Amino acid sequence: MDLFNQIGLFVISLIANLFSALAGGGAGLLQLPALLFLGLPFGTALATHKVASVFLGLGATARHLKSSSFDLKFSAYILATGLPGVVLGASIILQVDDQLSQGLLGLLTFGLGVYSWLKPELGRHHQPKHRQLSGLLVGGVALFLIGGLNGSLTSGTGLFVTLWLVRWFGLDYKTAVSYTLVLVGIFWNGSGAVTLGILGDIQWDWLPALILGSLIGGYLGAHFAIVKGNVLVKRSFEVITILVGISLIVKSLS
């Protein structure tokens, strides 16, 4: 890839990951279509995007660890319930036609954004709940299913984790986004990248620009989320979720 295209990839990655770090997901809205437009097959583009997304998590983590406190037991729970789904989803996606699933996912993602928009107080305050056994079991099943989507599709599944942590577990948006970026960004996406890399191909020479944009965008997005607080994070989540939903629906119809 020539220097001009590398610069273009960097700019797209920077913008996509900045808004993704601010909203808690959605980097694939710009990044994956750009890779497809530049000529990569879907499987290769997906695997390459997954690798770059790990560095979104690293960039955001560098900022969140300065000012956020993570519940280690709750973090381990998110990883233990979600990672098996990620590996399973990544293992089957290369064998499945994704047009219908992307359309359905787009409708659901769009609905999540509208739902949050219509609930002005949702995620404004940190009020932990459903931490008893039955609540953890229901929450774990949902995280496993979201993990499957995360491994098999790329646009918007981090947003699902963010809203689930807010709606079911009572986290505020800023705290939920920090968990999503660190745990999903690094560990879920890392597992998906490894699985897709083993089963498919990664475009290694495109990664430097994508990684640099992911690191810088992830750090800046996390910084704005921490400084501006829940109001900006909630509104960013809603805008990005609705845009991701529309993008997936349009993609499924093309």
Buried (B, 14 or more C-beta within 10 A) or exposed (E): BEEEEBEBBBBBBBBBBBBBBBBBBBBBBBBBBBBBEBEBEBBBBBBBBBBBBBBBBBBBBBBBEEEBEBEEEBBEBBBEBBBBBBBBBBBEBBEEEBEEBBBEBBBBBBEBBBBBBEBEEBBBEBEEEBBEEEEBEEBBEBBBBBBBBBBBBBBBBBBBBBBBBBBBBBBBBBBBBBBBBBBBBBBBBBBBBBBBBEBBBBBEEBBBBBBBBBBBBBBBBBBBBBEBBBEBBBBBBBBBBBBBBBBBBEBBEE
